[in-house]
């Protein structure tokens, strides 16, 4: 392509001069489109690694919310849940960015929960103990009440304590049994259990980004759509400051989430 003069006819046989076709980025020039596609696929692997590294970091850091000192948690349960819900909002926004979709925060939240959290593939959700009976609507109501009003006045859900040296599992189970006797329809949520579900959801999301679907006949189109989705997430991460993460944090991904495929 470099040996072609600007005033020569474009090799795509459009009838236009090279400078008005390929060099002008004419979308009707198949040579230009092929070149752009090839450049996208070359850059894709680098962007994919960046995205795959960053997303688990944001969820893995939630473990620090559950630090205990002398058997007592430092961060209040409501604050723990507010941060967990915030992480869900972040992950949901990147999922929609990947799909090239827009939507209200409530729509993104609901789709992410249905797609990655409340599913049998999520090992944390599959073994849930206290979250049984929780619906999307109840969870969304709890999320809104916590994020906007710190949970004040929300009586539809009970926030259970996490298991610590000062609060045994046996004691908690006894309390849960008594609560359910008095209020059979009450929803319950334990921050630590829910946090584990969200961390697992991030793993499912990351694994999904290694897209592979043999049922799709046009594999090139599938790869291009995937590359475009990753590129959108990558640009969003850069625009929102994720590029400021240190290399030490990126290297910690392997120890925080060893199950990533």
Secondary structure, DSSP 8 states (H G I E B T S, - for coil): -TTS-TTSB-TT--SSBGGGTTTTT-TT-HHHHHHHHHHHHHHHHHHHHHHHHHHHHHHHGGGGGG-EETTEESS-HHHHHHHHHHHHHHHHHHHHHHHT----HHHHHHHHIIIIISSTT-HHHHT-SS-TT--HHHHHHHHHHHHHHTTTT--SEEEE---BTTB-HHHHHHHHHHHHHH-TT-EEEEHHHHHHHHHHHHHHHHHHHS---TT-S-HHHHHHHHHHHHHHHHHHHHHTTGGG--HHHHHTHHHH-TT--
